[in-house]
């Protein structure tokens, strides 16, 4: 009798867990999607007032990018999808110097420095460390995920946000590029 009760409980547990995992799988797009979210929010002044350094120690004032289209890509050296998307973002940045592309690393300076030496990109990799996630949240990252990419128009409006990995075509479409 005791073994039958244990067997029934085990089967119930498997069914409940299986149902839960199935539900999560079927609704995964709700949490992790690279589909753009169109927004109409202005970039908060608190974001423009931030200054961040690159791996070489050069400081970039985010306000210096006001007045031109901006792609802000929040990433980390330990994030595989972040690293995978960088070559396409780098190619876009090299081809379109009129667009400011910034990589904001949610990471320690030493890790970013090592990464920048081994994996050169055509845009600045800025060290945001602990400041990075609050900045991302101010720009719509309500899920706290990486990578997270924000497209900002020349007039300072957040036009698109992407949760998860992006590719060149997605960014070109968001920026109305051919």
N, C-alpha and C positions, 0 to 999 in steps of 0.2 A: 504493500500500500504506500509506504514511504517513497519507494523508488518511482511509482507511478506519479505521485504528486510532484516529485522533482523533475520528471520528464515533462509533465504538463507545464510546469513553470518555465522550464528551459525553452519549450516550444513557443509559449506565449512571449517570452523575452525576445526570441529571434523574430517573431512576427512583428512585435512592436518596434524593435530596432530597425528591421527591414523596411517597415512602412515609413518610419521617420527618415531614413536615408533616401528612400524613393522620393518622398515629398521634397527633401532638400535638393535632390538631383533635378527633379522636374521644375523647381523654382529657382535654380542657380542663377539664371539671368537677372533675377531681381537684385542680387547682391554683387555679382561680378560680371559686368558687361563692358565691352569696349565701345558700344554704341554711343554716339555723342548725345549729350543732353544739351539742348539749346536753352540758354538762359538769357536774361535781360538785365543782369545786375551790373552796376558800376563797380569797378575795383575800389575797395575801401582805401581811404587816405592812409590808414595804418599800414597797408601793404606797400604803398608807394614810398613810405618813409623809411623802409628797411634798407640797410646796407649790408652786403655779404661779400666775403672774400672767396677768391678762387684758390686752388691748390698752390699757386705761386705767391700768394699773399696780396694780390691786387684786390682792392675793394671796389665793388660795383654798387652804386646807389640805384635801386630799382626805379626811382623817379627819373633817372636819366633815359629810361626807355619809354617814357610817356610820349604820346604823339605818333607812335608807329605801332604796327601790329606786333604782338608778342605771343610767343608760345612759352609757357612755363611748364616744365616737365619735372614733377617731383619724383625722385628715385632714390635708390640706395645701392651700394656695391654688393650687398648680399641678396638682392632681389633679382632673380633670374629673368623674369619678363622685362624688367627695367633694362637690363644689359642687352637683351635680345632686340629691343626696339631702337637702341641708340644708333646703329649704323644708318637706318632709314631717316631718323631725325637729323643726323649729321649731314646726310646727302641733301636733304631739303634745305637745311641752313646754309650749306655751301652754295647751292643753286639760287637762293633767294636772300641775298644780304640785306634787302630792304625790310626783312622780318627779323625781329630780335628773338633769338632762341636761347633760352636759359635752362640749364639743368640744375635744379635745386636739390642737393643731396641731403637726405635725412640720415646723416652718417657722421662719423668722426673724421676730423681733418686728415689724420694719417692714412685712413682707408681710402679717402678720396684722392689724396696725393699719389698713393701707390697705383690706384686704378687709372688715374689720368696719365701716368707714365707708361702704363702697359697698353692702354686703349685710348689713343688720341681721338678726339672728336673736333668738329669744326665750330663748336659753340662753347661758351664758358660753362664750366662745371663749378657751381657755387656751393659753398659749404654752409648749409642751413642748420645742421645739428638739431638742437632742441627747439629752435625757432621754426623749423620747417613744417611740422604738422599743424601748429596753430595757424601758420600762413595758409596752408592748404585748406584748412577748415574755413577760414575767412573767404576763400575762393570757391567754396561749395563742396569740399571733400567731407561729406557727412558720414561716409563709411569708414574713414581712416585707412584706406587701402593705398598700396603702391603697386605699380606706377599710377600716377594721377596727373593728367595733362589738362591745362587750361589754355584756351585761345582767347586772347584779348584784342579787341579792335583798336584802331588808331585813336579813337575817341575815349578809350578807357573802359569800354563795356566788355564784360565777360560774355562771349557769344556762344562758346561751346566748352563742355567739360567731358573728359573721358576717364572712366574708371577702368583700369587695366591697360593691357598692352595696346599701343596704337601702331599704325603703319603710315607710310608716306601718303597713300591715297586718302586715308581718313583726314589727315591734316590738310592736304591740298583742297579737299572738298569743303572743309570748315573755313578755309581761308579764301575760297572762290578762286583757286589757282588752276591753270590748265593742267 
